Amino acid sequence: MDINNKIAIVTGSSKGIGLATSKMLLENGAKVAGWSRGKTEIDHPNFVNIKADVRDYESVKNAVNATKDHFGSHASILINNAGLGWEGYLEAFDHEKWKNMFSTNVDSIFYTSQLCLPEMRENREGHIINISSIAGLTGIRGMAGYCATKFAVRGLSHSLFKEVRDYGVKVTCIYPGSVNTHFFDEIDSVTTNENMMKPTDIAETIVQSLQTSPNYHQVDIEVRPLMPKGPK
């Protein structure tokens, strides 16, 4: 897709991967609606910050309409980046945290995709990119709840791409390893460090995937830091 002048929605745009992706899309000529509960610090003529709680269907619906109203057309690109996670053994895991993770990490993708897909399908052009995690490929001790949400993102993505591929709509799932973001603020067992990937690394992967030719489809992309513990 030639993303110049294309409208993109990025959820969780206020920091980390979402912020880096929003900036990189703008650098490549896209028009970006950054959805976040807080303020996204981007000052650009082709950027609009829309307040949205992706856990809530009505909030997502309002954000989709606000995006159309601002740019005058529908989004051709949807980056489902919003996510959160807590660690803890399943036996003692907090019920509200469990529900919050599923609402944020999984339900939000259902809501955004369902609302954006009809026009993508009608126009036979669109690309949905879902950010999963290495935790969506393998179980991790003490992270059962988070892994469950990211495995769900994988299953949703694989099924959805088979539903919409014949209409020229792509669905790509990205599985990052450790990225130096605020995600780990809530994970006591992990400390961010310079050997992790950078948010811009993931943003580059997203933009490169978007810019592929129409009949070329990257279904799964797994990315990891080359030397997670640094050079020997």
C-alpha positions as a printed NumPy array, in Angstrom:
array([[  0.   ,   0.   ,   0.   ],
       [  1.101,   3.516,  -0.741],
       [  0.421,   5.035,   2.672],
       [  0.81 ,   8.635,   1.522],
       [ -2.425,  10.47 ,   2.437],
       [ -3.962,   7.272,   3.785],
       [ -5.843,   7.584,   7.078],
       [ -4.493,   5.485,   9.944],
       [ -5.873,   4.776,  13.392],
       [ -3.329,   3.964,  16.104],
       [ -4.659,   2.842,  19.483],
       [ -2.577,   3.478,  22.577],
       [ -0.856,   6.376,  20.824],
       [  0.315,   8.348,  23.863],
       [  3.533,   6.415,  24.522],
       [  5.783,   3.535,  23.568],
       [  5.117,   1.672,  20.335],
       [  1.939,   3.632,  19.626],
       [  3.669,   6.995,  19.865],
       [  6.64 ,   5.862,  17.76 ],
       [  4.327,   4.361,  15.14 ],
       [  2.175,   7.481,  14.923],
       [  5.251,   9.63 ,  14.321],
       [  6.687,   7.276,  11.704],
       [  3.394,   7.066,   9.822],
       [  3.276,  10.86 ,   9.699],
       [  6.857,  10.965,   8.422],
       [  5.753,   8.678,   5.589],
       [  2.835,  10.877,   4.583],
       [ -0.08 ,   9.22 ,   6.359],
       [ -2.829,  11.034,   8.218],
       [ -3.041,   9.699,  11.752],
       [ -5.765,   9.536,  14.368],
       [ -4.052,   8.707,  17.625],
       [ -6.465,   7.176,  20.084],
       [ -5.592,   7.339,  23.759],
       [ -7.15 ,   7.949,  27.149],
       [ -4.583,  10.671,  27.819],
       [ -2.913,  13.266,  25.612],
       [ -0.628,  12.223,  22.765],
       [  2.192,  14.756,  22.475],
       [  2.335,  15.168,  18.698],
       [  2.011,  18.514,  16.945],
       [  1.493,  17.852,  13.233],
       [ -1.11 ,  19.119,  10.729],
       [ -2.012,  15.556,   9.738],
       [ -2.454,  14.302,  13.308],
       [ -5.503,  14.344,  15.532],
       [ -5.609,  13.04 ,  19.091],
       [ -8.945,  11.411,  19.885],
       [ -9.833,  10.454,  23.428],
       [-10.993,   6.857,  23.507],
       [-11.334,   3.993,  25.934],
       [-10.848,   0.95 ,  23.717],
       [-12.359,  -1.291,  26.391],
       [-15.759,   0.288,  25.771],
       [-17.694,  -0.312,  22.536],
       [-19.521,   3.025,  22.557],
       [-16.261,   4.894,  23.113],
       [-14.685,   3.058,  20.177],
       [-17.717,   3.77 ,  17.988],
       [-17.52 ,   7.47 ,  18.85 ],
       [-13.791,   7.501,  18.091],
       [-14.353,   5.885,  14.674],
       [-16.947,   8.538,  13.846],
       [-14.708,  11.336,  15.136],
       [-11.876,  10.07 ,  12.94 ],
       [-14.121,  10.12 ,   9.86 ],
       [-15.46 ,  13.555,  10.724],
       [-11.969,  15.011,  11.151],
       [-10.396,  13.602,   7.991],
       [-13.527,  13.342,   5.867],
       [-13.083,   9.672,   5.062],
       [-12.65 ,   6.232,   6.584],
       [ -9.404,   4.711,   7.831],
       [ -7.502,   2.364,   5.524],
       [ -5.043,   1.427,   8.285],
       [ -5.815,   0.189,  11.781],
       [ -3.002,  -0.421,  14.255],
       [ -4.348,  -2.244,  17.322],
       [ -1.527,  -1.438,  19.704],
       [ -3.259,  -0.635,  23.008],
       [ -2.414,  -3.223,  25.632],
       [ -1.425,  -3.846,  29.219],
       [ -0.329,  -6.691,  31.424],
       [  0.207,  -7.823,  34.986],
       [  2.085, -10.813,  36.29 ],
       [  0.905, -13.233,  38.935],
       [  0.194, -16.915,  39.403],
       [ -3.229, -17.919,  38.12 ],
       [ -4.363, -19.436,  41.424],
       [ -4.222, -16.073,  43.175],
       [ -4.689, -13.704,  40.247],
       [ -6.978, -10.71 ,  40.743],
       [-10.295, -11.038,  38.869],
       [-10.531,  -7.358,  37.947],
       [ -7.023,  -7.339,  36.49 ],
       [ -7.925, -10.425,  34.454],
       [-11.039,  -8.742,  33.043],
       [ -9.152,  -5.5  ,  32.371],
       [ -6.448,  -7.308,  30.4  ],
       [ -8.981,  -9.106,  28.22 ],
       [-11.019,  -5.939,  27.691],
       [ -7.943,  -3.938,  26.701],
       [ -5.952,  -6.551,  24.803],
       [ -8.689,  -8.569,  23.092],
       [-12.149,  -6.982,  23.206],
       [-10.737,  -3.736,  21.805],
       [ -9.534,  -5.497,  18.646],
       [-12.988,  -6.988,  18.141],
       [-14.617,  -3.565,  18.487],
       [-12.209,  -1.597,  16.28 ],
       [-12.001,  -4.24 ,  13.56 ],
       [-15.752,  -4.781,  13.391],
       [-16.358,  -1.049,  12.993],
       [-13.559,  -0.353,  10.481],
       [-13.85 ,  -3.429,   8.274],
       [-17.041,  -2.705,   6.291],
       [-15.552,   0.276,   4.45 ],
       [-12.175,  -1.447,   4.016],
       [-13.936,  -4.409,   2.439],
       [-16.134,  -2.211,   0.262],
       [-13.1  ,  -0.308,  -1.028],
       [-11.051,  -3.516,  -1.314],
       [ -8.157,  -1.911,   0.5  ],
       [ -7.184,  -2.001,   4.126],
       [ -4.617,  -3.284,   6.575],
       [ -5.197,  -4.222,  10.192],
       [ -2.08 ,  -4.783,  12.29 ],
       [ -2.495,  -6.369,  15.705],
       [  0.293,  -6.204,  18.258],
       [  0.521,  -9.498,  20.109],
       [  3.695, -10.59 ,  21.923],
       [  6.142, -13.436,  22.264],
       [  3.744, -14.251,  25.112],
       [  1.227, -15.072,  22.39 ],
       [  3.466, -17.874,  21.136],
       [  4.601, -19.573,  24.329],
       [  3.454, -19.832,  27.92 ],
       [  5.394, -17.894,  30.549],
       [  5.498, -18.808,  34.213],
       [  3.602, -16.252,  36.265],
       [  2.039, -14.647,  33.182],
       [ -0.887, -16.959,  32.436],
       [ -3.429, -14.167,  32.176],
       [ -1.323, -11.991,  29.885],
       [ -0.345, -14.977,  27.729],
       [ -4.006, -15.943,  27.431],
       [ -4.866, -12.511,  26.011],
       [ -2.002, -12.556,  23.536],
       [ -2.77 , -16.098,  22.383],
       [ -6.302, -14.805,  21.801],
       [ -4.944, -11.981,  19.649],
       [ -3.104, -14.551,  17.564],
       [ -6.184, -16.707,  17.05 ],
       [ -8.363, -13.705,  16.249],
       [ -5.82 , -12.404,  13.733],
       [ -5.4  , -15.74 ,  11.947],
       [ -9.147, -16.271,  11.645],
       [ -9.854, -12.702,  10.565],
       [ -7.278, -12.667,   7.785],
       [ -8.963, -15.723,   6.256],
       [-12.331, -13.963,   6.436],
       [-11.227, -10.777,   4.636],
       [ -8.283, -11.68 ,   2.409],
       [-10.493, -12.159,  -0.671],
       [-11.613,  -8.538,  -0.317],
       [ -8.088,  -7.14 ,  -0.512],
       [ -7.838,  -6.526,   3.226],
       [ -4.706,  -7.632,   5.084],
       [ -4.452,  -8.674,   8.723],
       [ -0.979,  -8.93 ,  10.215],
       [ -0.043, -10.045,  13.718],
       [  3.273,  -8.919,  15.195],
       [  4.932, -10.737,  18.098],
       [  7.591,  -8.535,  19.734],
       [ 10.023,  -9.775,  22.309],
       [ 11.135,  -7.334,  24.999],
       [ 10.731,  -3.668,  24.048],
       [ 11.95 ,  -0.804,  26.224],
       [  8.578,   0.727,  27.122],
       [  6.475,   1.575,  30.17 ],
       [  4.813,  -1.839,  29.887],
       [  7.39 ,  -3.231,  32.3  ],
       [  6.529,  -0.635,  34.953],
       [  3.923,  -3.118,  36.174],
       [  6.129,  -6.214,  35.808],
       [  8.324,  -6.509,  38.901],
       [ 10.378,  -9.418,  37.568],
       [ 11.698,  -7.438,  34.579],
       [ 13.744,  -4.236,  34.485],
       [ 13.979,  -2.299,  31.241],
       [ 17.46 ,  -1.996,  29.791],
       [ 19.333,  -0.83 ,  26.695],
       [ 19.527,  -4.367,  25.277],
       [ 15.79 ,  -4.43 ,  24.655],
       [ 14.341,  -3.389,  21.315],
       [ 13.257,   0.219,  20.869],
       [  9.695,   1.324,  20.087],
       [ 11.006,   2.707,  16.797],
       [ 12.145,  -0.804,  15.838],
       [  8.564,  -2.046,  16.031],
       [  7.282,   1.092,  14.301],
       [  9.625,   0.413,  11.371],
       [  8.338,  -3.147,  11.146],
       [  4.756,  -1.873,  11.062],
       [  5.416,   0.702,   8.344],
       [  7.391,  -1.771,   6.227],
       [  4.537,  -4.259,   6.434],
       [  2.026,  -1.602,   5.399],
       [  4.113,  -0.611,   2.384],
       [  4.218,  -4.072,   0.81 ],
       [  2.613,  -4.697,  -2.596],
       [ -1.144,  -5.425,  -2.659],
       [ -0.867,  -9.174,  -3.257],
       [  1.922,  -9.723,  -0.705],
       [  0.685, -10.472,   2.79 ],
       [  2.765, -10.897,   5.943],
       [  0.537, -12.889,   8.275],
       [  2.878, -13.303,  11.258],
       [  5.981, -11.307,  12.148],
       [  8.093, -12.367,  15.137],
       [ 10.762,  -9.904,  16.265],
       [ 13.261, -10.153,  19.115],
       [ 16.357,  -8.363,  20.379],
       [ 19.418, -10.019,  18.898],
       [ 21.431,  -9.911,  22.122],
       [ 18.918,  -9.571,  24.978],
       [ 21.655,  -9.842,  27.599],
       [ 24.182,  -7.774,  25.684],
       [ 27.332,  -8.959,  23.865],
       [ 29.531, -11.551,  25.52 ]])
